[in-house]
Amino acid sequence: MLEFAALMGSSERVHFGKLRKGSTHVIAHVDRDDVQRVSERLALAHRADAPSDMLRSIRNINALLREDGARGTLKRGTAQIFKFPGVDEQIPKRIGPIREAGVLDGEIVRVGGKDRTIHIQLVGPDGQDYKLVTTSRDVAKSMANHLFCPVRVTGTGTWSRNEEAVWELESFSVQGFEPIEERSLIEAVAALQAVEGSDWKRMEDPLSAWQKLRSN
């Protein structure tokens, strides 16, 4: 039920009533002044660019249904809003591990290690936790001088795609890095608008467009 409330995006204003027998029927009620907002949110459920927290709730509900060998349907009255395939969902096969060169952006929050391999912890722009390693003490010392600063790291990573079709970083060997100039959101968008021929110049609300892009 927590995932169901999270899907609707209004856990404090979603109330669960009786549970019908037979096939599980969860009856939910939304406060009157929140009905329109919840309805508009649920209309996005079929879209690939739906809010990330909504997509996460859909994945979690499908996973719970698969565990129970079930499937589900979200309805308003007799109208079907969204169908959860659950046990019928085709799960992508796990792929990897694959090694390839890559670039990571983030903030260095830890550098340390007693043996030949030095460990670096990097936190990405959206809170991703990356575990990096290097055998170069010079690189490690230089990165330590940029603790809690945004950097761009280059190296070779080992990646795997999980059953939810999400690529996960298993390890990353650092070859080099460079500091990233810190900019406010307004400054970053202004820089994009300054590029000749940029579509950002023609956007009515470039700040919202940027935030939506970062949330996908």
DRENLONU-73850 format. One record per atom (N, C-alpha, C): x, y, z; residue number from 1; atom name. Coordinates in steps of 0.05 Angstrom, whole numbers. Each point is the difference from the previous one (the first is absolute). Layout:
<pts>
PT, X, Y, Z, NUM, CA;
...
</pts>
This chain:
<pts>
PT, 16, -24, 0, 1, N;
PT, -16, 24, 0, 1, CA;
PT, 17, 25, 0, 1, C;
PT, 23, -1, 12, 2, N;
PT, 18, 22, 0, 2, CA;
PT, 9, 7, -28, 2, C;
PT, 6, -20, -16, 3, N;
PT, 8, 4, -28, 3, CA;
PT, -24, 12, -16, 3, C;
PT, -24, -10, 6, 4, N;
PT, -23, 10, -14, 4, CA;
PT, -4, 30, 6, 4, C;
PT, 3, 7, 26, 5, N;
PT, -3, 29, 7, 5, CA;
PT, 22, 16, -13, 5, C;
PT, 24, -11, -1, 6, N;
PT, 23, 15, -12, 6, CA;
PT, -6, 4, -30, 6, C;
PT, -11, -21, -13, 7, N;
PT, -7, 2, -28, 7, CA;
PT, -19, 24, -5, 7, C;
PT, -19, 3, 18, 8, N;
PT, -20, 22, -3, 8, CA;
PT, 12, 27, 8, 8, C;
PT, 23, -1, 13, 9, N;
PT, 15, 25, 6, 9, CA;
PT, -13, 16, 22, 9, C;
PT, -16, -12, 17, 10, N;
PT, -13, 16, 21, 10, CA;
PT, -6, -18, 24, 10, C;
PT, 20, -11, 12, 11, N;
PT, -4, -20, 21, 11, CA;
PT, -16, 11, 24, 11, C;
PT, 2, 26, 5, 12, N;
PT, -15, 11, 23, 12, CA;
PT, -29, 4, -6, 12, C;
PT, -7, 1, -26, 13, N;
PT, -27, 6, -8, 13, CA;
PT, -14, -25, -14, 13, C;
PT, 14, -22, 1, 14, N;
PT, -11, -25, -11, 14, CA;
PT, -8, -18, 24, 14, C;
PT, -24, -9, 0, 15, N;
PT, -10, -16, 23, 15, CA;
PT, -10, -27, -11, 15, C;
PT, 7, -21, 14, 16, N;
PT, -8, -27, -9, 16, CA;
PT, -24, -9, 17, 16, C;
PT, -20, -10, -14, 17, N;
PT, -24, -10, 13, 17, CA;
PT, 1, -30, 2, 17, C;
PT, -23, -13, -6, 18, N;
PT, -3, -28, 3, 18, CA;
PT, 16, -16, -20, 18, C;
PT, 6, -25, 7, 19, N;
PT, 15, -18, -17, 19, CA;
PT, -20, -23, -8, 19, C;
PT, -8, -1, -25, 20, N;
PT, -19, -20, -9, 20, CA;
PT, 12, -28, -1, 20, C;
PT, -17, -20, 4, 21, N;
PT, 9, -28, -1, 21, CA;
PT, 4, -9, -28, 21, C;
PT, 10, -24, -3, 22, N;
PT, 6, -11, -27, 22, CA;
PT, 26, 11, -10, 22, C;
PT, 0, 8, -25, 23, N;
PT, 23, 14, -11, 23, CA;
PT, 2, 26, 16, 23, C;
PT, 25, 7, 8, 24, N;
PT, 4, 23, 17, 24, CA;
PT, -9, 26, -13, 24, C;
PT, -20, 14, 12, 25, N;
PT, -9, 26, -9, 25, CA;
PT, 6, 20, 22, 25, C;
PT, 18, 18, -5, 26, N;
PT, 6, 21, 19, 26, CA;
PT, -16, 25, -8, 26, C;
PT, -16, 10, 18, 27, N;
PT, -17, 23, -5, 27, CA;
PT, 14, 25, 12, 27, C;
PT, 6, 19, -17, 28, N;
PT, 14, 25, 9, 28, CA;
PT, -18, 24, -5, 28, C;
PT, 2, 19, 18, 29, N;
PT, -15, 25, -2, 29, CA;
PT, 20, 23, 1, 29, C;
PT, -4, 20, -17, 30, N;
PT, 17, 24, 0, 30, CA;
PT, -16, 24, 10, 30, C;
PT, 12, 17, 17, 31, N;
PT, -13, 24, 9, 31, CA;
PT, -10, 16, -23, 31, C;
PT, -23, 12, 2, 32, N;
PT, -13, 14, -21, 32, CA;
PT, 18, 21, -13, 32, C;
PT, 13, 16, 16, 33, N;
PT, 17, 22, -10, 33, CA;
PT, 25, -10, -14, 33, C;
PT, 6, -26, 1, 34, N;
PT, 24, -11, -12, 34, CA;
PT, -6, -18, -24, 34, C;
PT, -26, -3, -6, 35, N;
PT, -8, -19, -21, 35, CA;
PT, 12, 8, -27, 35, C;
PT, -2, 25, -8, 36, N;
PT, 10, 9, -26, 36, CA;
PT, 30, -5, -3, 36, C;
PT, 15, 7, 21, 37, N;
PT, 29, -3, -2, 37, CA;
PT, 8, -29, -2, 37, C;
PT, -14, -18, 15, 38, N;
PT, 6, -29, -2, 38, CA;
PT, -8, -10, -27, 38, C;
PT, -22, 9, -11, 39, N;
PT, -10, -9, -26, 39, CA;
PT, 20, 8, -22, 39, C;
PT, 10, 24, 2, 40, N;
PT, 20, 10, -20, 40, CA;
PT, 25, -16, 2, 40, C;
PT, 8, -7, 24, 41, N;
PT, 25, -16, 4, 41, CA;
PT, -3, -28, -12, 41, C;
PT, -23, -13, 6, 42, N;
PT, -4, -27, -10, 42, CA;
PT, -2, -1, -30, 42, C;
PT, -8, 22, -12, 43, N;
PT, -2, 1, -29, 43, CA;
PT, 28, -3, -13, 43, C;
PT, 21, 5, 16, 44, N;
PT, 27, -2, -10, 44, CA;
PT, 12, -28, 2, 44, C;
PT, -15, -19, 12, 45, N;
PT, 11, -26, 7, 45, CA;
PT, 9, -15, -25, 45, C;
PT, -12, 4, -23, 46, N;
PT, 7, -15, -24, 46, CA;
PT, 24, 12, -15, 46, C;
PT, 9, 23, 9, 47, N;
PT, 20, 15, -15, 47, CA;
PT, 28, -7, 11, 47, C;
PT, 19, -2, -19, 48, N;
PT, 28, -6, 7, 48, CA;
PT, 12, 23, 16, 48, C;
PT, -10, 25, -4, 49, N;
PT, 11, 23, 14, 49, CA;
PT, -16, 7, 25, 49, C;
PT, -14, -19, 11, 50, N;
PT, -15, 4, 25, 50, CA;
PT, 21, 6, 22, 50, C;
PT, -9, 13, 22, 51, N;
PT, 18, 6, 22, 51, CA;
PT, 15, -25, 9, 51, C;
PT, 26, 3, 7, 52, N;
PT, 16, -23, 8, 52, CA;
PT, -11, -14, 24, 52, C;
PT, -11, 14, 19, 53, N;
PT, -11, -14, 24, 53, CA;
PT, -25, -16, -8, 53, C;
PT, -14, 9, -20, 54, N;
PT, -24, -15, -9, 54, CA;
PT, 9, -26, -14, 54, C;
PT, 20, 2, -18, 55, N;
PT, 10, -24, -14, 55, CA;
PT, 11, -20, 20, 55, C;
PT, 13, 10, 21, 56, N;
PT, 11, -18, 21, 56, CA;
PT, -23, -15, 14, 56, C;
PT, -21, 14, 6, 57, N;
PT, -23, -13, 14, 57, CA;
PT, -13, -21, -18, 57, C;
PT, -2, 6, -26, 58, N;
PT, -11, -19, -19, 58, CA;
PT, 18, -25, -1, 58, C;
PT, 26, 3, -1, 59, N;
PT, 19, -23, 0, 59, CA;
PT, -4, -16, 26, 59, C;
PT, -2, 14, 22, 60, N;
PT, -2, -14, 26, 60, CA;
PT, -26, -15, 2, 60, C;
PT, -22, 12, -9, 61, N;
PT, -26, -14, 1, 61, CA;
PT, 1, -25, -18, 61, C;
PT, 11, 3, -24, 62, N;
PT, 3, -24, -18, 62, CA;
PT, 16, -22, 13, 62, C;
PT, 22, 8, 14, 63, N;
PT, 17, -20, 13, 63, CA;
PT, -15, -15, 22, 63, C;
PT, -16, 15, 15, 64, N;
PT, -16, -13, 21, 64, CA;
PT, -21, -19, -11, 64, C;
PT, -12, 9, -22, 65, N;
PT, -20, -17, -14, 65, CA;
PT, 13, -26, -11, 65, C;
PT, 25, 3, -11, 66, N;
PT, 14, -24, -10, 66, CA;
PT, 5, -20, 22, 66, C;
PT, 8, 11, 24, 67, N;
PT, 5, -18, 22, 67, CA;
PT, -24, -16, 8, 67, C;
PT, -24, 12, -3, 68, N;
PT, -25, -13, 7, 68, CA;
PT, -12, -15, -24, 68, C;
PT, 13, 0, -23, 69, N;
PT, -11, -13, -23, 69, CA;
PT, -26, 13, -10, 69, C;
PT, -1, 27, 3, 70, N;
PT, -25, 14, -6, 70, CA;
PT, 5, 23, -20, 70, C;
PT, -22, 12, -8, 71, N;
PT, 0, 23, -17, 71, CA;
PT, -20, 20, 11, 71, C;
PT, 0, 25, -9, 72, N;
PT, -19, 19, 12, 72, CA;
PT, -9, 21, -19, 72, C;
PT, -22, 13, 7, 73, N;
PT, -12, 21, -16, 73, CA;
PT, -8, 23, 19, 73, C;
PT, 7, 24, -7, 74, N;
PT, -8, 24, 14, 74, CA;
PT, -25, 12, -14, 74, C;
PT, -22, 2, 14, 75, N;
PT, -24, 10, -12, 75, CA;
PT, -12, 24, 16, 75, C;
PT, -14, 16, -14, 76, N;
PT, -17, 21, 13, 76, CA;
PT, -29, -6, -9, 76, C;
PT, -15, -11, 18, 77, N;
PT, -26, -10, -7, 77, CA;
PT, 4, -25, -18, 77, C;
PT, -12, 2, -24, 78, N;
PT, 4, -23, -19, 78, CA;
PT, 21, 7, -21, 78, C;
PT, 11, 24, 1, 79, N;
PT, 20, 8, -20, 79, CA;
PT, 28, -10, 8, 79, C;
PT, 14, -13, -18, 80, N;
PT, 27, -10, 5, 80, CA;
PT, 20, 23, -4, 80, C;
PT, 16, 6, 20, 81, N;
PT, 20, 21, -1, 81, CA;
PT, 27, -11, -7, 81, C;
PT, 8, -22, 12, 82, N;
PT, 26, -12, -4, 82, CA;
PT, -1, -30, 6, 82, C;
PT, 15, -15, -16, 83, N;
PT, 1, -29, 3, 83, CA;
PT, 28, -8, 9, 83, C;
PT, 2, -15, 22, 84, N;
PT, 26, -10, 9, 84, CA;
PT, 3, -29, -9, 84, C;
PT, 19, -6, -18, 85, N;
PT, 2, -27, -11, 85, CA;
PT, 9, -20, 21, 85, C;
PT, 15, 9, 20, 86, N;
PT, 9, -18, 22, 86, CA;
PT, 13, -25, -10, 86, C;
PT, -12, -23, 5, 87, N;
PT, 11, -26, -7, 87, CA;
PT, 3, -3, -31, 87, C;
PT, -16, 15, -15, 88, N;
PT, 2, -2, -30, 88, CA;
PT, 21, 18, -12, 88, C;
PT, 13, 17, 17, 89, N;
PT, 19, 19, -11, 89, CA;
PT, 25, -15, -11, 89, C;
PT, 9, 9, -23, 90, N;
PT, 24, -11, -11, 90, CA;
PT, 24, 14, 12, 90, C;
PT, 16, -15, 16, 91, N;
PT, 23, 12, 14, 91, CA;
PT, 24, -1, -17, 91, C;
PT, 13, 23, -4, 92, N;
PT, 24, 1, -17, 92, CA;
PT, 22, -18, 13, 92, C;
PT, 15, -13, -17, 93, N;
PT, 21, -17, 10, 93, CA;
PT, 24, 17, 9, 93, C;
PT, 13, -10, 21, 94, N;
PT, 23, 14, 10, 94, CA;
PT, 23, -2, -21, 94, C;
PT, 13, 23, -4, 95, N;
PT, 21, 2, -20, 95, CA;
PT, 26, 9, 15, 95, C;
PT, 22, -13, -8, 96, N;
PT, 26, 9, 11, 96, CA;
PT, 12, -22, 17, 96, C;
PT, 22, 7, 13, 97, N;
PT, 12, 27, 1, 97, CA;
PT, 15, 8, -26, 97, C;
PT, -1, 26, -5, 98, N;
PT, 13, 11, -24, 98, CA;
PT, 20, 21, 9, 98, C;
PT, 24, -2, -10, 99, N;
PT, 20, 21, 6, 99, CA;
PT, 3, 19, -23, 99, C;
PT, -1, 26, 7, 100, N;
PT, 4, 20, -21, 100, CA;
PT, 8, 27, 13, 100, C;
PT, 13, 16, -17, 101, N;
PT, 8, 27, 10, 101, CA;
PT, -24, 17, 5, 101, C;
PT, 2, 17, 20, 102, N;
PT, -23, 17, 7, 102, CA;
PT, 8, 25, 15, 102, C;
PT, -21, 16, 4, 103, N;
PT, 4, 26, 15, 103, CA;
PT, -22, 2, 21, 103, C;
PT, 8, 8, 24, 104, N;
PT, -19, 3, 22, 104, CA;
PT, 2, 29, 11, 104, C;
PT, -22, 12, 5, 105, N;
PT, -1, 26, 13, 105, CA;
PT, -10, -3, 29, 105, C;
PT, 11, 15, 18, 106, N;
PT, -9, -2, 28, 106, CA;
PT, 17, 15, 19, 106, C;
PT, -5, -4, 26, 107, N;
PT, 15, 14, 21, 107, CA;
PT, 16, -21, 16, 107, C;
PT, 25, 5, 3, 108, N;
PT, 17, -18, 16, 108, CA;
PT, -7, 3, 29, 108, C;
PT, -6, -22, 13, 109, N;
PT, -7, 1, 29, 109, CA;
PT, 19, -16, 17, 109, C;
PT, 17, -17, -13, 110, N;
PT, 19, -15, 15, 110, CA;
PT, 23, -10, -17, 110, C;
PT, 24, 2, 11, 111, N;
PT, 24, -11, -13, 111, CA;
PT, 16, -14, 21, 111, C;
PT, 7, -26, -3, 112, N;
PT, 15, -14, 20, 112, CA;
PT, 7, -28, -7, 112, C;
PT, 17, -12, 16, 113, N;
PT, 9, -28, -5, 113, CA;
PT, 28, -4, 11, 113, C;
PT, 4, -23, 11, 114, N;
PT, 26, -6, 12, 114, CA;
PT, 18, -17, -19, 114, C;
PT, -12, -14, -18, 115, N;
PT, 16, -17, -18, 115, CA;
PT, 6, 14, -26, 115, C;
PT, 8, -15, -20, 116, N;
PT, 8, 12, -26, 116, CA;
PT, -24, 12, -14, 116, C;
PT, -24, -11, 4, 117, N;
PT, -24, 10, -12, 117, CA;
PT, -13, 21, 17, 117, C;
PT, -4, 24, -11, 118, N;
PT, -12, 22, 15, 118, CA;
PT, -29, 3, -9, 118, C;
PT, -18, 2, 20, 119, N;
PT, -29, 2, -6, 119, CA;
PT, -10, 28, 1, 119, C;
PT, -17, 7, -19, 120, N;
PT, -12, 27, -1, 120, CA;
PT, -30, -4, -2, 120, C;
PT, -14, 16, 17, 121, N;
PT, -29, -1, -1, 121, CA;
PT, -10, 26, -13, 121, C;
PT, -17, -3, -21, 122, N;
PT, -10, 22, -15, 122, CA;
PT, -31, -1, 1, 122, C;
PT, -12, 23, 5, 123, N;
PT, -29, 2, 1, 123, CA;
PT, -9, 16, -25, 123, C;
PT, -17, -13, -17, 124, N;
PT, -9, 12, -25, 124, CA;
PT, -20, 22, 4, 124, C;
PT, -7, 14, -21, 125, N;
PT, -19, 23, 2, 125, CA;
PT, -27, -8, 11, 125, C;
PT, -9, -24, -4, 126, N;
PT, -26, -9, 10, 126, CA;
PT, 2, -18, 24, 126, C;
PT, 23, 1, 14, 127, N;
PT, 4, -16, 24, 127, CA;
PT, 11, -28, -4, 127, C;
PT, 8, -7, -25, 128, N;
PT, 12, -26, -5, 128, CA;
PT, 26, -2, 15, 128, C;
PT, 5, -24, 11, 129, N;
PT, 24, -5, 16, 129, CA;
PT, 19, -17, -17, 129, C;
PT, 22, 12, -8, 130, N;
PT, 20, -14, -17, 130, CA;
PT, 24, -7, 17, 130, C;
PT, 9, -25, -3, 131, N;
PT, 25, -10, 13, 131, CA;
PT, 22, -1, -21, 131, C;
PT, 20, 16, 2, 132, N;
PT, 22, 1, -19, 132, CA;
PT, 25, -9, 13, 132, C;
PT, 20, -8, -17, 133, N;
PT, 26, -9, 10, 133, CA;
PT, 22, 12, -18, 133, C;
PT, 23, 3, 11, 134, N;
PT, 24, 7, -15, 134, CA;
PT, 24, -11, 14, 134, C;
PT, 21, -6, -16, 135, N;
PT, 25, -10, 11, 135, CA;
PT, 21, 22, -1, 135, C;
PT, -8, 24, -9, 136, N;
PT, 18, 23, -2, 136, CA;
PT, -2, 17, 25, 136, C;
PT, 20, 2, 16, 137, N;
PT, 0, 17, 23, 137, CA;
PT, -2, 29, -7, 137, C;
PT, 13, 7, -23, 138, N;
PT, -1, 28, -9, 138, CA;
PT, -29, 8, -7, 138, C;
PT, -14, -17, -14, 139, N;
PT, -28, 6, -6, 139, CA;
PT, -17, 1, 25, 139, C;
PT, 5, -18, 19, 140, N;
PT, -15, 0, 25, 140, CA;
PT, 5, 25, 16, 140, C;
PT, 25, 9, 2, 141, N;
PT, 6, 24, 14, 141, CA;
PT, -13, 24, -12, 141, C;
PT, 1, 1, -27, 142, N;
PT, -12, 23, -14, 142, CA;
PT, -31, 0, 5, 142, C;
PT, -12, -24, -1, 143, N;
PT, -29, -1, 4, 143, CA;
PT, -7, 7, 29, 143, C;
PT, 17, -7, 19, 144, N;
PT, -5, 7, 28, 144, CA;
PT, 0, 30, 4, 144, C;
PT, 16, 14, -17, 145, N;
PT, 0, 30, 2, 145, CA;
PT, -25, 12, -10, 145, C;
PT, -18, -16, -13, 146, N;
PT, -25, 10, -10, 146, CA;
PT, -24, -13, 14, 146, C;
PT, 5, -8, 26, 147, N;
PT, -21, -12, 16, 147, CA;
PT, -24, 18, 2, 147, C;
PT, -24, -11, -4, 148, N;
PT, -25, 14, 1, 148, CA;
PT, -3, 21, -22, 148, C;
PT, 14, -5, -22, 149, N;
PT, -1, 18, -23, 149, CA;
PT, -10, -17, -24, 149, C;
PT, -14, 13, -19, 150, N;
PT, -10, -15, -24, 150, CA;
PT, 23, -5, -19, 150, C;
PT, 1, -24, -10, 151, N;
PT, 22, -8, -19, 151, CA;
PT, -12, -17, -22, 151, C;
PT, 16, -2, -22, 152, N;
PT, -7, -18, -22, 152, CA;
PT, 23, -21, -1, 152, C;
PT, -7, -25, 4, 153, N;
PT, 20, -22, 2, 153, CA;
PT, -1, -17, -25, 153, C;
PT, 24, -6, -11, 154, N;
PT, 2, -17, -23, 154, CA;
PT, 13, -26, 8, 154, C;
PT, -7, -22, -13, 155, N;
PT, 12, -26, 7, 155, CA;
PT, -14, -22, -14, 155, C;
PT, 3, -24, 11, 156, N;
PT, -13, -24, -12, 156, CA;
PT, -18, -12, 21, 156, C;
PT, -25, -4, -8, 157, N;
PT, -20, -11, 18, 157, CA;
PT, -10, -28, -8, 157, C;
PT, -10, -14, 20, 158, N;
PT, -12, -26, -5, 158, CA;
PT, -30, 3, 6, 158, C;
PT, -17, -4, -20, 159, N;
PT, -28, 4, 2, 159, CA;
PT, -16, -25, -4, 159, C;
PT, -24, -2, 12, 160, N;
PT, -19, -21, -4, 160, CA;
PT, -28, 12, -2, 160, C;
PT, -16, -12, -18, 161, N;
PT, -28, 9, -1, 161, CA;
PT, -17, -20, 15, 161, C;
PT, -15, 11, 20, 162, N;
PT, -16, -18, 17, 162, CA;
PT, -27, -7, -13, 162, C;
PT, -17, -15, 15, 163, N;
PT, -25, -9, -11, 163, CA;
PT, -20, 22, -5, 163, C;
PT, 5, 24, 11, 164, N;
PT, -17, 22, -5, 164, CA;
PT, 10, 18, -23, 164, C;
PT, 19, -11, -15, 165, N;
PT, 12, 14, -23, 165, CA;
PT, 15, 25, 9, 165, C;
PT, 10, 1, 24, 166, N;
PT, 16, 22, 10, 166, CA;
PT, 29, -8, 1, 166, C;
PT, 17, 17, -11, 167, N;
PT, 29, -6, 1, 167, CA;
PT, 12, 8, 27, 167, C;
PT, 15, -19, 11, 168, N;
PT, 12, 4, 26, 168, CA;
PT, 30, -1, -2, 168, C;
PT, 14, 18, 14, 169, N;
PT, 29, 0, 0, 169, CA;
PT, 11, -18, 22, 169, C;
PT, 15, -20, -7, 170, N;
PT, 11, -19, 19, 170, CA;
PT, 27, 10, 10, 170, C;
PT, 16, 11, -17, 171, N;
PT, 26, 10, 8, 171, CA;
PT, 10, 21, -21, 171, C;
PT, 18, 17, 9, 172, N;
PT, 10, 21, -19, 172, CA;
PT, 29, 6, 8, 172, C;
PT, 18, -4, -19, 173, N;
PT, 28, 5, 4, 173, CA;
PT, 7, 28, -11, 173, C;
PT, 9, 18, 17, 174, N;
PT, 5, 28, -7, 174, CA;
PT, 26, 3, -16, 174, C;
PT, -2, 14, -22, 175, N;
PT, 24, 7, -15, 175, CA;
PT, 7, 29, 3, 175, C;
PT, -20, 17, 4, 176, N;
PT, 5, 28, 4, 176, CA;
PT, -26, 15, 7, 176, C;
PT, 2, 25, 6, 177, N;
PT, -23, 16, 7, 177, CA;
PT, 6, 30, -4, 177, C;
PT, -22, 16, 0, 178, N;
PT, 3, 28, -2, 178, CA;
PT, -22, 13, 16, 178, C;
PT, 5, 23, 13, 179, N;
PT, -21, 14, 15, 179, CA;
PT, -21, 10, -19, 179, C;
PT, -25, 1, 10, 180, N;
PT, -22, 11, -16, 180, CA;
PT, -7, 27, 12, 180, C;
PT, -2, 19, -17, 181, N;
PT, -7, 27, 9, 181, CA;
PT, -28, 0, 11, 181, C;
PT, -3, 10, 25, 182, N;
PT, -26, 0, 13, 182, CA;
PT, -16, 23, -11, 182, C;
PT, -25, -6, -8, 183, N;
PT, -18, 20, -10, 183, CA;
PT, -27, -3, 12, 183, C;
PT, -14, 22, 4, 184, N;
PT, -28, -2, 8, 184, CA;
PT, -17, -10, -23, 184, C;
PT, -25, -8, 6, 185, N;
PT, -17, -9, -22, 185, CA;
PT, -5, 22, -20, 185, C;
PT, -4, 24, 9, 186, N;
PT, -4, 23, -18, 186, CA;
PT, 24, 4, -18, 186, C;
PT, 24, -2, 12, 187, N;
PT, 25, 4, -16, 187, CA;
PT, 3, -22, -20, 187, C;
PT, -6, -25, 7, 188, N;
PT, 3, -22, -18, 188, CA;
PT, -19, 3, -24, 188, C;
PT, -25, 7, 5, 189, N;
PT, -19, 4, -21, 189, CA;
PT, 8, 24, -18, 189, C;
PT, 10, 21, 12, 190, N;
PT, 9, 23, -15, 190, CA;
PT, 22, -7, -19, 190, C;
PT, 18, -18, 9, 191, N;
PT, 22, -9, -17, 191, CA;
PT, -10, -16, -23, 191, C;
PT, -21, -16, 4, 192, N;
PT, -11, -15, -22, 192, CA;
PT, -14, 18, -20, 192, C;
PT, -13, 21, 10, 193, N;
PT, -14, 19, -17, 193, CA;
PT, 20, 16, -17, 193, C;
PT, 24, 3, 10, 194, N;
PT, 20, 16, -14, 194, CA;
PT, 12, -14, -24, 194, C;
PT, -4, -27, -1, 195, N;
PT, 11, -15, -23, 195, CA;
PT, -16, 6, -25, 195, C;
PT, 14, 7, -21, 196, N;
PT, -12, 8, -25, 196, CA;
PT, -18, -23, -11, 196, C;
PT, -24, 6, -8, 197, N;
PT, -19, -20, -10, 197, CA;
PT, -13, -17, 20, 197, C;
PT, 4, 7, 26, 198, N;
PT, -11, -17, 22, 198, CA;
PT, -31, 3, 1, 198, C;
PT, -13, -23, 4, 199, N;
PT, -29, 0, 3, 199, CA;
PT, -8, 12, 27, 199, C;
PT, 18, 1, 19, 200, N;
PT, -6, 11, 26, 200, CA;
PT, -9, 29, -1, 200, C;
PT, 9, 14, -21, 201, N;
PT, -8, 29, -2, 201, CA;
PT, -29, 3, -4, 201, C;
PT, -13, -20, -13, 202, N;
PT, -28, 2, -8, 202, CA;
PT, -19, -12, 20, 202, C;
PT, 10, -11, 22, 203, N;
PT, -17, -12, 20, 203, CA;
PT, -13, 21, 18, 203, C;
PT, -26, -4, 6, 204, N;
PT, -14, 19, 17, 204, CA;
PT, 9, -3, 29, 204, C;
PT, 6, -25, 8, 205, N;
PT, 8, -5, 28, 205, CA;
PT, 24, -18, 0, 205, C;
PT, 24, 10, -6, 206, N;
PT, 24, -17, -2, 206, CA;
PT, 8, -13, 27, 206, C;
PT, -6, 13, 22, 207, N;
PT, 7, -11, 26, 207, CA;
PT, -15, -25, 6, 207, C;
PT, -26, 0, -6, 208, N;
PT, -17, -24, 4, 208, CA;
PT, 9, -22, -19, 208, C;
PT, 7, 7, -25, 209, N;
PT, 9, -20, -19, 209, CA;
PT, 26, -13, 9, 209, C;
PT, 18, 16, 11, 210, N;
PT, 26, -11, 11, 210, CA;
PT, -6, -19, 23, 210, C;
PT, -17, 8, 19, 211, N;
PT, -5, -17, 23, 211, CA;
PT, -13, -26, -8, 211, C;
PT, -18, 1, -20, 212, N;
PT, -13, -24, -10, 212, CA;
PT, 20, -19, -13, 212, C;
PT, 19, 12, -15, 213, N;
PT, 21, -16, -14, 213, CA;
PT, 17, -14, 21, 213, C;
PT, 7, 14, 22, 214, N;
PT, 17, -12, 20, 214, CA;
PT, -14, -22, 16, 214, C;
PT, -27, 2, 1, 215, N;
PT, -15, -20, 16, 215, CA;
PT, -5, -26, -14, 215, C;
PT, 4, 0, -27, 216, N;
PT, -5, -25, -16, 216, CA;
PT, 22, -19, 2, 216, C;
</pts>
